[in-house]
Amino acid sequence: MNVLLSIKPEFVNKIFSGDKKYEYRKTIFKRKDINKVVVYATAPVSRVVGEFEIESVLFDDVNSLWEVTKAYSGIDEQFFFEYFTEKEKGYAIKIKSYKKYQRSMKLGEVYYSVPPQSFAYID
């Protein structure tokens, strides 16, 4: 099973350049058999642009999560803590490997016609 994640274009670029090795989430998929993420770059790109394999999913208090992941976060500390405002714990999806598609696709060409708010399960 795979998931489709909506990710802002600035972070998508950092993932596919190798600068960002963790994708942060306040909530995450419940299934444990997820091994691949299909990446939907949000507006203004609004396209499915690639995928990455999941190495692991970290769940910890936000201070510990930052300490463990900050070297490859792809974001600065202020942004990280603003994102997790009012959250005690958070998730970091560790990216094992990534593949940017040669041709991006409209969402409706491959999956749904509406982008997921956070994620959607896909086969």
C-alpha positions in Angstrom: 0.0 0.0 0.0 1.2 3.5 -0.8 0.0 7.0 0.1 -0.4 10.2 -1.8 0.9 13.2 0.1 0.3 16.8 -0.6 3.5 18.8 -0.1 4.3 22.4 -0.8 6.5 22.9 -3.9 9.4 24.5 -2.0 9.7 21.3 0.1 9.2 19.0 -2.9 12.3 20.7 -4.5 14.3 20.1 -1.4 13.2 16.4 -1.2 14.2 15.8 -4.8 17.6 17.6 -4.4 18.4 15.4 -1.4 18.5 18.4 1.0 15.4 17.3 2.9 15.4 13.7 4.2 12.5 14.1 6.6 8.9 15.0 5.8 7.1 16.3 8.9 3.5 15.6 9.8 1.2 16.4 12.7 -0.9 13.4 12.0 -0.1 10.3 9.9 -1.6 7.3 8.3 -2.7 4.5 10.6 -1.7 1.6 8.3 1.8 0.1 9.0 2.2 -1.4 5.5 3.0 1.9 3.8 6.4 1.8 2.0 6.1 4.4 -0.7 4.9 8.0 -0.9 3.6 9.5 -4.1 4.3 13.2 -4.1 1.6 15.8 -5.1 3.2 19.3 -5.3 0.5 21.7 -4.2 -0.4 25.0 -5.9 0.9 26.7 -8.0 2.4 23.4 -9.4 -0.6 21.2 -8.7 0.9 18.1 -10.2 2.1 14.6 -9.2 5.8 15.0 -9.5 7.5 11.9 -8.1 7.7 9.4 -5.2 9.9 8.3 -2.4 10.5 5.2 -0.3 9.9 5.4 3.4 12.9 4.2 5.5 11.1 4.7 8.9 8.6 6.9 10.6 9.7 8.7 13.8 7.2 9.7 16.5 8.5 11.7 19.4 8.0 14.9 21.4 8.8 17.9 19.1 12.0 18.9 20.9 13.5 15.5 20.5 12.2 15.2 17.0 14.0 18.4 16.0 17.3 17.3 17.7 17.3 14.0 15.8 16.2 15.3 12.4 17.5 18.9 12.2 20.6 18.2 10.1 18.4 17.0 7.2 15.2 18.8 7.9 15.3 21.1 4.9 13.7 23.8 7.1 14.9 26.1 9.8 14.2 25.7 13.5 11.7 28.6 13.6 9.6 27.1 10.8 9.7 23.7 12.5 8.4 24.9 15.8 5.8 27.1 14.2 4.5 24.1 12.3 4.1 22.1 15.4 2.6 25.0 17.5 0.3 23.6 20.2 1.5 20.0 19.5 3.5 18.1 22.0 4.4 15.3 19.6 4.9 14.9 15.9 6.0 12.6 13.1 9.0 12.6 10.8 8.9 10.4 7.7 12.5 9.4 6.9 13.1 9.3 3.2 15.1 6.3 2.0 15.3 7.0 -1.7 13.4 9.3 -4.1 12.5 9.4 -7.8 11.4 12.5 -9.6 9.2 11.7 -12.6 10.5 12.8 -16.0 7.0 14.0 -16.7 4.7 15.4 -14.0 1.0 14.5 -14.2 -2.2 16.2 -13.3 -3.8 14.5 -10.3 -6.8 13.3 -12.3 -4.6 11.5 -14.8 -3.3 9.1 -12.1 -5.5 9.1 -9.0 -8.1 11.4 -7.7 -9.5 14.6 -9.0 -9.2 16.4 -5.7 -5.9 16.7 -3.8 -5.8 15.1 -0.4 -5.9 17.5 2.5 -3.0 15.6 4.1 -2.8 12.2 2.5 -4.8 9.5 0.8 -4.2 5.7 0.5 -3.5 4.4 -3.0 -2.7 1.1 -4.5 
